[in-house]
Amino acid sequence: MALTPPDATALTELFAGDYYISEDLTGAIAAESFFNLVHLETVTKVDLTRSKLEWARESRSEVQLRDVRNLAAGGYDRSYVEQWTRHLALEAVWREVGDG
């Protein structure tokens, strides 16, 4: 699918609410890079956060860390996330994000 930066607004309006959409969608489209568009009924926000923390631990990717910050900014079950970050040894990355 060929997208242009102006398509970001239409995509955001079309998918808002039921999908997690990367914060810098316009920039990703302009750079012909990757962006996230994840159906929230398919994966829970906590699952997505956990996955991104695992990727960030391995890659040190600022993109993954930024995505986790954006997910956390929308609210989450803090005790549940902290339980799983401890269990999966993701505490250091979670602290790096600034919520741990």
Biopython code that builds the backbone (N, CA, C, O; Angstrom):
import numpy as np
from Bio.PDB.StructureBuilder import StructureBuilder

atoms = [
    (1, "MET", "N", (0.845, -1.160, 0.000)),
    (1, "MET", "CA", (0.000, 0.000, 0.000)),
    (1, "MET", "C", (0.897, 1.231, 0.000)),
    (1, "MET", "O", (1.766, 1.353, 0.864)),
    (2, "ALA", "N", (0.713, 2.119, -0.922)),
    (2, "ALA", "CA", (1.489, 3.353, -0.993)),
    (2, "ALA", "C", (0.762, 4.451, -0.220)),
    (2, "ALA", "O", (-0.377, 4.798, -0.532)),
    (3, "LEU", "N", (1.434, 4.984, 0.783)),
    (3, "LEU", "CA", (0.855, 6.047, 1.602)),
    (3, "LEU", "C", (1.685, 7.306, 1.459)),
    (3, "LEU", "O", (2.884, 7.252, 1.187)),
    (4, "THR", "N", (1.031, 8.440, 1.646)),
    (4, "THR", "CA", (1.719, 9.728, 1.681)),
    (4, "THR", "C", (1.445, 10.359, 3.037)),
    (4, "THR", "O", (0.468, 9.993, 3.691)),
    (5, "PRO", "N", (2.285, 11.302, 3.482)),
    (5, "PRO", "CA", (2.086, 11.918, 4.795)),
    (5, "PRO", "C", (0.661, 12.435, 5.053)),
    (5, "PRO", "O", (0.172, 12.290, 6.173)),
    (6, "PRO", "N", (-0.019, 13.029, 4.070)),
    (6, "PRO", "CA", (-1.394, 13.467, 4.346)),
    (6, "PRO", "C", (-2.358, 12.320, 4.682)),
    (6, "PRO", "O", (-3.408, 12.555, 5.279)),
    (7, "ASP", "N", (-2.009, 11.084, 4.303)),
    (7, "ASP", "CA", (-2.850, 9.929, 4.623)),
    (7, "ASP", "C", (-2.877, 9.626, 6.118)),
    (7, "ASP", "O", (-3.781, 8.933, 6.585)),
    (8, "ALA", "N", (-1.903, 10.132, 6.879)),
    (8, "ALA", "CA", (-1.813, 9.842, 8.307)),
    (8, "ALA", "C", (-3.063, 10.292, 9.047)),
    (8, "ALA", "O", (-3.544, 9.582, 9.931)),
    (9, "THR", "N", (-3.588, 11.441, 8.706)),
    (9, "THR", "CA", (-4.787, 11.943, 9.381)),
    (9, "THR", "C", (-5.971, 11.027, 9.122)),
    (9, "THR", "O", (-6.704, 10.684, 10.049)),
    (10, "ALA", "N", (-6.164, 10.633, 7.882)),
    (10, "ALA", "CA", (-7.279, 9.751, 7.538)),
    (10, "ALA", "C", (-7.137, 8.394, 8.234)),
    (10, "ALA", "O", (-8.120, 7.846, 8.733)),
    (11, "LEU", "N", (-5.918, 7.856, 8.266)),
    (11, "LEU", "CA", (-5.685, 6.579, 8.940)),
    (11, "LEU", "C", (-5.979, 6.685, 10.437)),
    (11, "LEU", "O", (-6.608, 5.803, 11.021)),
    (12, "THR", "N", (-5.523, 7.763, 11.037)),
    (12, "THR", "CA", (-5.753, 7.968, 12.462)),
    (12, "THR", "C", (-7.245, 8.067, 12.755)),
    (12, "THR", "O", (-7.728, 7.451, 13.704)),
    (13, "GLU", "N", (-7.968, 8.821, 11.967)),
    (13, "GLU", "CA", (-9.415, 8.962, 12.170)),
    (13, "GLU", "C", (-10.136, 7.638, 11.941)),
    (13, "GLU", "O", (-11.080, 7.307, 12.658)),
    (14, "LEU", "N", (-9.696, 6.899, 10.957)),
    (14, "LEU", "CA", (-10.340, 5.637, 10.616)),
    (14, "LEU", "C", (-10.143, 4.572, 11.704)),
    (14, "LEU", "O", (-11.060, 3.808, 12.005)),
    (15, "PHE", "N", (-8.949, 4.530, 12.284)),
    (15, "PHE", "CA", (-8.616, 3.449, 13.205)),
    (15, "PHE", "C", (-8.591, 3.848, 14.679)),
    (15, "PHE", "O", (-8.438, 2.977, 15.536)),
    (16, "ALA", "N", (-8.734, 5.122, 14.999)),
    (16, "ALA", "CA", (-8.677, 5.576, 16.401)),
    (16, "ALA", "C", (-9.711, 4.852, 17.244)),
    (16, "ALA", "O", (-10.826, 4.574, 16.801)),
    (17, "GLY", "N", (-9.312, 4.558, 18.464)),
    (17, "GLY", "CA", (-10.222, 3.911, 19.393)),
    (17, "GLY", "C", (-10.033, 2.416, 19.468)),
    (17, "GLY", "O", (-9.846, 1.872, 20.556)),
    (18, "ASP", "N", (-10.078, 1.745, 18.344)),
    (18, "ASP", "CA", (-9.947, 0.285, 18.329)),
    (18, "ASP", "C", (-8.524, -0.182, 18.056)),
    (18, "ASP", "O", (-8.228, -1.372, 18.169)),
    (19, "TYR", "N", (-7.642, 0.745, 17.697)),
    (19, "TYR", "CA", (-6.280, 0.389, 17.314)),
    (19, "TYR", "C", (-5.273, 1.254, 18.057)),
    (19, "TYR", "O", (-5.533, 2.415, 18.371)),
    (20, "TYR", "N", (-4.108, 0.656, 18.330)),
    (20, "TYR", "CA", (-2.960, 1.438, 18.770)),
    (20, "TYR", "C", (-2.259, 1.884, 17.496)),
    (20, "TYR", "O", (-1.949, 1.064, 16.632)),
    (21, "ILE", "N", (-2.007, 3.193, 17.380)),
    (21, "ILE", "CA", (-1.368, 3.752, 16.195)),
    (21, "ILE", "C", (-0.105, 4.475, 16.631)),
    (21, "ILE", "O", (-0.136, 5.253, 17.584)),
    (22, "SER", "N", (0.997, 4.232, 15.953)),
    (22, "SER", "CA", (2.253, 4.903, 16.284)),
    (22, "SER", "C", (2.047, 6.404, 16.353)),
    (22, "SER", "O", (1.322, 6.989, 15.549)),
    (23, "GLU", "N", (2.707, 7.016, 17.338)),
    (23, "GLU", "CA", (2.550, 8.457, 17.539)),
    (23, "GLU", "C", (3.017, 9.256, 16.324)),
    (23, "GLU", "O", (2.324, 10.178, 15.893)),
    (24, "ASP", "N", (4.172, 8.922, 15.769)),
    (24, "ASP", "CA", (4.706, 9.676, 14.640)),
    (24, "ASP", "C", (4.389, 8.985, 13.320)),
    (24, "ASP", "O", (5.285, 8.658, 12.541)),
    (25, "LEU", "N", (3.126, 8.774, 13.090)),
    (25, "LEU", "CA", (2.685, 8.104, 11.869)),
    (25, "LEU", "C", (3.091, 8.907, 10.637)),
    (25, "LEU", "O", (3.576, 8.336, 9.660)),
    (26, "THR", "N", (2.899, 10.216, 10.672)),
    (26, "THR", "CA", (3.259, 11.070, 9.529)),
    (26, "THR", "C", (4.739, 10.950, 9.207)),
    (26, "THR", "O", (5.117, 10.822, 8.042)),
    (27, "GLY", "N", (5.586, 10.992, 10.245)),
    (27, "GLY", "CA", (7.031, 10.874, 10.046)),
    (27, "GLY", "C", (7.425, 9.521, 9.483)),
    (27, "GLY", "O", (8.292, 9.429, 8.613)),
    (28, "ALA", "N", (6.787, 8.471, 9.981)),
    (28, "ALA", "CA", (7.093, 7.128, 9.490)),
    (28, "ALA", "C", (6.716, 6.982, 8.019)),
    (28, "ALA", "O", (7.451, 6.383, 7.234)),
    (29, "ILE", "N", (5.568, 7.532, 7.661)),
    (29, "ILE", "CA", (5.145, 7.467, 6.253)),
    (29, "ILE", "C", (6.101, 8.271, 5.381)),
    (29, "ILE", "O", (6.515, 7.812, 4.317)),
    (30, "ALA", "N", (6.452, 9.474, 5.835)),
    (30, "ALA", "CA", (7.363, 10.335, 5.059)),
    (30, "ALA", "C", (8.723, 9.669, 4.866)),
    (30, "ALA", "O", (9.340, 9.804, 3.810)),
    (31, "ALA", "N", (9.188, 8.951, 5.890)),
    (31, "ALA", "CA", (10.490, 8.290, 5.817)),
    (31, "ALA", "C", (10.411, 6.909, 5.165)),
    (31, "ALA", "O", (11.415, 6.208, 5.041)),
    (32, "GLU", "N", (9.187, 6.530, 4.749)),
    (32, "GLU", "CA", (8.954, 5.196, 4.196)),
    (32, "GLU", "C", (9.482, 4.134, 5.154)),
    (32, "GLU", "O", (10.183, 3.199, 4.768)),
    (33, "SER", "N", (9.112, 4.322, 6.420)),
    (33, "SER", "CA", (9.572, 3.464, 7.499)),
    (33, "SER", "C", (8.401, 2.669, 8.065)),
    (33, "SER", "O", (7.289, 2.717, 7.538)),
    (34, "PHE", "N", (8.665, 1.945, 9.136)),
    (34, "PHE", "CA", (7.638, 1.143, 9.784)),
    (34, "PHE", "C", (6.830, 1.979, 10.751)),
    (34, "PHE", "O", (7.320, 2.962, 11.307)),
    (35, "PHE", "N", (5.588, 1.578, 10.946)),
    (35, "PHE", "CA", (4.761, 2.145, 12.002)),
    (35, "PHE", "C", (3.856, 1.042, 12.517)),
    (35, "PHE", "O", (3.671, 0.016, 11.863)),
    (36, "ASN", "N", (3.296, 1.266, 13.696)),
    (36, "ASN", "CA", (2.432, 0.264, 14.318)),
    (36, "ASN", "C", (0.970, 0.644, 14.148)),
    (36, "ASN", "O", (0.576, 1.793, 14.347)),
    (37, "LEU", "N", (0.187, -0.341, 13.778)),
    (37, "LEU", "CA", (-1.264, -0.243, 13.705)),
    (37, "LEU", "C", (-1.771, -1.589, 14.202)),
    (37, "LEU", "O", (-1.876, -2.549, 13.438)),
    (38, "VAL", "N", (-2.084, -1.644, 15.500)),
    (38, "VAL", "CA", (-2.382, -2.920, 16.142)),
    (38, "VAL", "C", (-3.811, -2.912, 16.677)),
    (38, "VAL", "O", (-4.197, -2.027, 17.440)),
    (39, "HIS", "N", (-4.582, -3.904, 16.267)),
    (39, "HIS", "CA", (-5.959, -4.017, 16.743)),
    (39, "HIS", "C", (-5.934, -4.409, 18.215)),
    (39, "HIS", "O", (-5.358, -5.432, 18.584)),
    (40, "LEU", "N", (-6.562, -3.589, 19.052)),
    (40, "LEU", "CA", (-6.462, -3.781, 20.492)),
    (40, "LEU", "C", (-7.263, -4.959, 21.013)),
    (40, "LEU", "O", (-7.017, -5.410, 22.132)),
    (41, "GLU", "N", (-8.197, -5.465, 20.257)),
    (41, "GLU", "CA", (-8.894, -6.665, 20.704)),
    (41, "GLU", "C", (-8.056, -7.912, 20.439)),
    (41, "GLU", "O", (-8.255, -8.946, 21.076)),
    (42, "THR", "N", (-7.138, -7.814, 19.515)),
    (42, "THR", "CA", (-6.279, -8.938, 19.175)),
    (42, "THR", "C", (-5.171, -9.098, 20.207)),
    (42, "THR", "O", (-4.824, -10.217, 20.588)),
    (43, "VAL", "N", (-4.632, -8.006, 20.647)),
    (43, "VAL", "CA", (-3.550, -8.014, 21.622)),
    (43, "VAL", "C", (-3.885, -6.986, 22.693)),
    (43, "VAL", "O", (-4.311, -5.875, 22.378)),
    (44, "THR", "N", (-3.697, -7.345, 23.940)),
    (44, "THR", "CA", (-3.983, -6.376, 24.990)),
    (44, "THR", "C", (-2.865, -5.346, 25.057)),
    (44, "THR", "O", (-1.743, -5.592, 24.614)),
    (45, "LYS", "N", (-3.185, -4.216, 25.607)),
    (45, "LYS", "CA", (-2.209, -3.147, 25.759)),
    (45, "LYS", "C", (-1.014, -3.626, 26.596)),
    (45, "LYS", "O", (0.132, -3.293, 26.295)),
    (46, "VAL", "N", (-1.286, -4.396, 27.632)),
    (46, "VAL", "CA", (-0.210, -4.917, 28.479)),
    (46, "VAL", "C", (0.666, -5.877, 27.690)),
    (46, "VAL", "O", (1.889, -5.843, 27.825)),
    (47, "ASP", "N", (0.065, -6.736, 26.866)),
    (47, "ASP", "CA", (0.849, -7.653, 26.035)),
    (47, "ASP", "C", (1.737, -6.894, 25.064)),
    (47, "ASP", "O", (2.902, -7.239, 24.867)),
    (48, "LEU", "N", (1.173, -5.855, 24.460)),
    (48, "LEU", "CA", (1.955, -5.048, 23.518)),
    (48, "LEU", "C", (3.092, -4.343, 24.248)),
    (48, "LEU", "O", (4.212, -4.285, 23.740)),
    (49, "THR", "N", (2.814, -3.808, 25.433)),
    (49, "THR", "CA", (3.847, -3.155, 26.231)),
    (49, "THR", "C", (4.956, -4.142, 26.568)),
    (49, "THR", "O", (6.137, -3.825, 26.423)),
    (50, "ARG", "N", (4.586, -5.327, 27.013)),
    (50, "ARG", "CA", (5.568, -6.357, 27.356)),
    (50, "ARG", "C", (6.435, -6.714, 26.149)),
    (50, "ARG", "O", (7.657, -6.803, 26.260)),
    (51, "SER", "N", (5.802, -6.917, 25.006)),
    (51, "SER", "CA", (6.550, -7.264, 23.794)),
    (51, "SER", "C", (7.533, -6.165, 23.421)),
    (51, "SER", "O", (8.683, -6.438, 23.079)),
    (52, "LYS", "N", (7.079, -4.936, 23.489)),
    (52, "LYS", "CA", (7.948, -3.812, 23.125)),
    (52, "LYS", "C", (9.094, -3.660, 24.110)),
    (52, "LYS", "O", (10.204, -3.304, 23.715)),
    (53, "LEU", "N", (8.841, -3.926, 25.396)),
    (53, "LEU", "CA", (9.925, -3.888, 26.386)),
    (53, "LEU", "C", (10.961, -4.976, 26.095)),
    (53, "LEU", "O", (12.163, -4.745, 26.226)),
    (54, "GLU", "N", (10.495, -6.149, 25.704)),
    (54, "GLU", "CA", (11.432, -7.229, 25.365)),
    (54, "GLU", "C", (12.273, -6.848, 24.147)),
    (54, "GLU", "O", (13.483, -7.075, 24.128)),
    (55, "TRP", "N", (11.632, -6.271, 23.135)),
    (55, "TRP", "CA", (12.379, -5.844, 21.942)),
    (55, "TRP", "C", (13.388, -4.760, 22.313)),
    (55, "TRP", "O", (14.529, -4.776, 21.853)),
    (56, "ALA", "N", (12.952, -3.819, 23.152)),
    (56, "ALA", "CA", (13.831, -2.719, 23.547)),
    (56, "ALA", "C", (15.022, -3.226, 24.359)),
    (56, "ALA", "O", (16.132, -2.710, 24.226)),
    (57, "ARG", "N", (14.793, -4.227, 25.192)),
    (57, "ARG", "CA", (15.893, -4.790, 25.990)),
    (57, "ARG", "C", (16.981, -5.333, 25.069)),
    (57, "ARG", "O", (18.171, -5.158, 25.329)),
    (58, "GLU", "N", (16.567, -5.985, 24.002)),
    (58, "GLU", "CA", (17.533, -6.586, 23.080)),
    (58, "GLU", "C", (18.144, -5.565, 22.123)),
    (58, "GLU", "O", (19.341, -5.612, 21.839)),
    (59, "SER", "N", (17.330, -4.658, 21.637)),
    (59, "SER", "CA", (17.769, -3.763, 20.561)),
    (59, "SER", "C", (18.189, -2.377, 21.021)),
    (59, "SER", "O", (18.898, -1.670, 20.306)),
    (60, "ARG", "N", (17.750, -1.986, 22.219)),
    (60, "ARG", "CA", (17.949, -0.617, 22.719)),
    (60, "ARG", "C", (17.319, 0.394, 21.763)),
    (60, "ARG", "O", (17.793, 1.524, 21.644)),
    (61, "SER", "N", (16.267, -0.011, 21.098)),
    (61, "SER", "CA", (15.606, 0.812, 20.095)),
    (61, "SER", "C", (14.808, 1.947, 20.739)),
    (61, "SER", "O", (13.920, 1.709, 21.558)),
    (62, "GLU", "N", (15.133, 3.163, 20.361)),
    (62, "GLU", "CA", (14.387, 4.320, 20.863)),
    (62, "GLU", "C", (12.946, 4.276, 20.369)),
    (62, "GLU", "O", (12.050, 4.781, 21.045)),
    (63, "VAL", "N", (12.709, 3.686, 19.209)),
    (63, "VAL", "CA", (11.349, 3.553, 18.688)),
    (63, "VAL", "C", (10.504, 2.708, 19.634)),
    (63, "VAL", "O", (9.377, 3.078, 19.962)),
    (64, "GLN", "N", (11.049, 1.572, 20.073)),
    (64, "GLN", "CA", (10.305, 0.709, 20.993)),
    (64, "GLN", "C", (10.075, 1.409, 22.327)),
    (64, "GLN", "O", (8.983, 1.327, 22.888)),
    (65, "LEU", "N", (11.092, 2.095, 22.837)),
    (65, "LEU", "CA", (10.947, 2.816, 24.108)),
    (65, "LEU", "C", (9.900, 3.912, 23.997)),
    (65, "LEU", "O", (9.096, 4.101, 24.910)),
    (66, "ARG", "N", (9.906, 4.631, 22.889)),
    (66, "ARG", "CA", (8.903, 5.678, 22.675)),
    (66, "ARG", "C", (7.503, 5.077, 22.602)),
    (66, "ARG", "O", (6.555, 5.632, 23.157)),
    (67, "ASP", "N", (7.375, 3.944, 21.919)),
    (67, "ASP", "CA", (6.067, 3.286, 21.837)),
    (67, "ASP", "C", (5.573, 2.879, 23.222)),
    (67, "ASP", "O", (4.388, 3.023, 23.524)),
    (68, "VAL", "N", (6.471, 2.371, 24.065)),
    (68, "VAL", "CA", (6.077, 1.994, 25.428)),
    (68, "VAL", "C", (5.641, 3.227, 26.202)),
    (68, "VAL", "O", (4.647, 3.177, 26.926)),
    (69, "ARG", "N", (6.363, 4.333, 26.063)),
    (69, "ARG", "CA", (5.963, 5.586, 26.741)),
    (69, "ARG", "C", (4.564, 6.006, 26.298)),
    (69, "ARG", "O", (3.744, 6.407, 27.123)),
    (70, "ASN", "N", (4.298, 5.916, 25.020)),
    (70, "ASN", "CA", (2.983, 6.300, 24.499)),
    (70, "ASN", "C", (1.885, 5.371, 25.022)),
    (70, "ASN", "O", (0.796, 5.830, 25.366)),
    (71, "LEU", "N", (2.162, 4.088, 25.082)),
    (71, "LEU", "CA", (1.182, 3.148, 25.620)),
    (71, "LEU", "C", (0.912, 3.435, 27.092)),
    (71, "LEU", "O", (-0.239, 3.431, 27.527)),
    (72, "ALA", "N", (1.971, 3.683, 27.861)),
    (72, "ALA", "CA", (1.817, 3.958, 29.293)),
    (72, "ALA", "C", (1.068, 5.266, 29.535)),
    (72, "ALA", "O", (0.320, 5.385, 30.505)),
    (73, "ALA", "N", (1.267, 6.236, 28.663)),
    (73, "ALA", "CA", (0.601, 7.530, 28.830)),
    (73, "ALA", "C", (-0.912, 7.405, 28.726)),
    (73, "ALA", "O", (-1.642, 8.249, 29.245)),
    (74, "GLY", "N", (-1.381, 6.367, 28.066)),
    (74, "GLY", "CA", (-2.821, 6.162, 27.912)),
    (74, "GLY", "C", (-3.459, 5.433, 29.085)),
    (74, "GLY", "O", (-4.649, 5.119, 29.048)),
    (75, "GLY", "N", (-2.675, 5.162, 30.132)),
    (75, "GLY", "CA", (-3.194, 4.471, 31.308)),
    (75, "GLY", "C", (-2.971, 2.973, 31.216)),
    (75, "GLY", "O", (-2.977, 2.396, 30.128)),
    (76, "TYR", "N", (-2.776, 2.354, 32.366)),
    (76, "TYR", "CA", (-2.519, 0.920, 32.406)),
    (76, "TYR", "C", (-2.666, 0.433, 33.836)),
    (76, "TYR", "O", (-2.734, 1.234, 34.768)),
    (77, "ASP", "N", (-2.713, -0.865, 34.004)),
    (77, "ASP", "CA", (-2.773, -1.499, 35.317)),
    (77, "ASP", "C", (-1.342, -1.597, 35.841)),
    (77, "ASP", "O", (-0.623, -2.550, 35.539)),
    (78, "ARG", "N", (-0.940, -0.607, 36.624)),
    (78, "ARG", "CA", (0.454, -0.485, 37.074)),
    (78, "ARG", "C", (0.941, -1.736, 37.817)),
    (78, "ARG", "O", (2.042, -2.219, 37.551)),
    (79, "SER", "N", (0.148, -2.254, 38.726)),
    (79, "SER", "CA", (0.611, -3.409, 39.507)),
    (79, "SER", "C", (0.814, -4.629, 38.605)),
    (79, "SER", "O", (1.759, -5.392, 38.801)),
    (80, "TYR", "N", (-0.061, -4.816, 37.626)),
    (80, "TYR", "CA", (0.064, -5.949, 36.714)),
    (80, "TYR", "C", (1.325, -5.813, 35.858)),
    (80, "TYR", "O", (2.078, -6.774, 35.703)),
    (81, "VAL", "N", (1.553, -4.625, 35.305)),
    (81, "VAL", "CA", (2.743, -4.402, 34.473)),
    (81, "VAL", "C", (4.000, -4.590, 35.308)),
    (81, "VAL", "O", (4.953, -5.225, 34.855)),
    (82, "GLU", "N", (4.015, -4.046, 36.522)),
    (82, "GLU", "CA", (5.204, -4.184, 37.367)),
    (82, "GLU", "C", (5.452, -5.642, 37.744)),
    (82, "GLU", "O", (6.603, -6.073, 37.820)),
    (83, "GLN", "N", (4.388, -6.402, 37.982)),
    (83, "GLN", "CA", (4.523, -7.827, 38.285)),
    (83, "GLN", "C", (5.215, -8.548, 37.118)),
    (83, "GLN", "O", (6.138, -9.335, 37.327)),
    (84, "TRP", "N", (4.763, -8.274, 35.903)),
    (84, "TRP", "CA", (5.320, -8.968, 34.749)),
    (84, "TRP", "C", (6.702, -8.453, 34.367)),
    (84, "TRP", "O", (7.522, -9.223, 33.868)),
    (85, "THR", "N", (6.981, -7.172, 34.589)),
    (85, "THR", "CA", (8.338, -6.699, 34.296)),
    (85, "THR", "C", (9.341, -7.364, 35.237)),
    (85, "THR", "O", (10.460, -7.677, 34.830)),
    (86, "ARG", "N", (8.945, -7.583, 36.499)),
    (86, "ARG", "CA", (9.823, -8.310, 37.432)),
    (86, "ARG", "C", (9.985, -9.763, 36.983)),
    (86, "ARG", "O", (11.101, -10.278, 36.914)),
    (87, "HIS", "N", (8.878, -10.410, 36.684)),
    (87, "HIS", "CA", (8.885, -11.827, 36.303)),
    (87, "HIS", "C", (9.739, -12.072, 35.053)),
    (87, "HIS", "O", (10.417, -13.094, 34.953)),
    (88, "LEU", "N", (9.704, -11.144, 34.114)),
    (88, "LEU", "CA", (10.419, -11.318, 32.847)),
    (88, "LEU", "C", (11.766, -10.591, 32.807)),
    (88, "LEU", "O", (12.397, -10.488, 31.755)),
    (89, "ALA", "N", (12.194, -10.089, 33.967)),
    (89, "ALA", "CA", (13.473, -9.375, 34.073)),
    (89, "ALA", "C", (13.545, -8.186, 33.118)),
    (89, "ALA", "O", (14.557, -7.965, 32.453)),
    (90, "LEU", "N", (12.451, -7.427, 33.064)),
    (90, "LEU", "CA", (12.377, -6.240, 32.201)),
    (90, "LEU", "C", (12.389, -4.942, 33.017)),
    (90, "LEU", "O", (12.121, -3.866, 32.481)),
    (91, "GLU", "N", (12.698, -5.047, 34.305)),
    (91, "GLU", "CA", (12.617, -3.873, 35.181)),
    (91, "GLU", "C", (13.528, -2.735, 34.729)),
    (91, "GLU", "O", (13.123, -1.573, 34.765)),
    (92, "ALA", "N", (14.739, -3.047, 34.309)),
    (92, "ALA", "CA", (15.680, -1.994, 33.913)),
    (92, "ALA", "C", (15.153, -1.211, 32.715)),
    (92, "ALA", "O", (15.248, 0.015, 32.675)),
    (93, "VAL", "N", (14.607, -1.917, 31.756)),
    (93, "VAL", "CA", (14.055, -1.243, 30.571)),
    (93, "VAL", "C", (12.825, -0.426, 30.964)),
    (93, "VAL", "O", (12.640, 0.691, 30.480)),
    (94, "TRP", "N", (11.990, -0.977, 31.833)),
    (94, "TRP", "CA", (10.784, -0.275, 32.292)),
    (94, "TRP", "C", (11.178, 1.016, 33.014)),
    (94, "TRP", "O", (10.532, 2.047, 32.829)),
    (95, "ARG", "N", (12.233, 0.968, 33.835)),
    (95, "ARG", "CA", (12.710, 2.185, 34.518)),
    (95, "ARG", "C", (13.235, 3.182, 33.502)),
    (95, "ARG", "O", (13.048, 4.389, 33.652)),
    (96, "GLU", "N", (13.888, 2.681, 32.475)),
    (96, "GLU", "CA", (14.428, 3.556, 31.421)),
    (96, "GLU", "C", (13.313, 4.319, 30.715)),
    (96, "GLU", "O", (13.487, 5.473, 30.324)),
    (97, "VAL", "N", (12.175, 3.667, 30.557)),
    (97, "VAL", "CA", (11.026, 4.307, 29.937)),
    (97, "VAL", "C", (10.529, 5.455, 30.820)),
    (97, "VAL", "O", (9.974, 6.440, 30.331)),
    (98, "GLY", "N", (10.739, 5.307, 32.124)),
    (98, "GLY", "CA", (10.359, 6.377, 33.024)),
    (98, "GLY", "C", (9.123, 6.098, 33.846)),
    (98, "GLY", "O", (8.699, 6.960, 34.615)),
    (99, "ASP", "N", (8.531, 4.928, 33.714)),
    (99, "ASP", "CA", (7.345, 4.600, 34.486)),
    (99, "ASP", "C", (7.629, 3.592, 35.582)),
    (99, "ASP", "O", (6.794, 3.375, 36.459)),
    (100, "GLY", "N", (8.779, 2.984, 35.541)),
    (100, "GLY", "CA", (9.073, 1.925, 36.497)),
    (100, "GLY", "C", (9.620, 2.436, 37.801)),
    (100, "GLY", "O", (9.911, 1.647, 38.699)),
]
sb = StructureBuilder()
sb.init_structure("model")
sb.init_model(0)
sb.init_chain("A")
sb.init_seg("    ")
for serial, (resi, resn, name, xyz) in enumerate(atoms, 1):
    if name == "N":
        sb.init_residue(resn, " ", resi, " ")
    sb.init_atom(name, np.array(xyz, "f"), 0.0, 1.0, " ", f" {name:<3s}", serial, name[0])
structure = sb.get_structure()
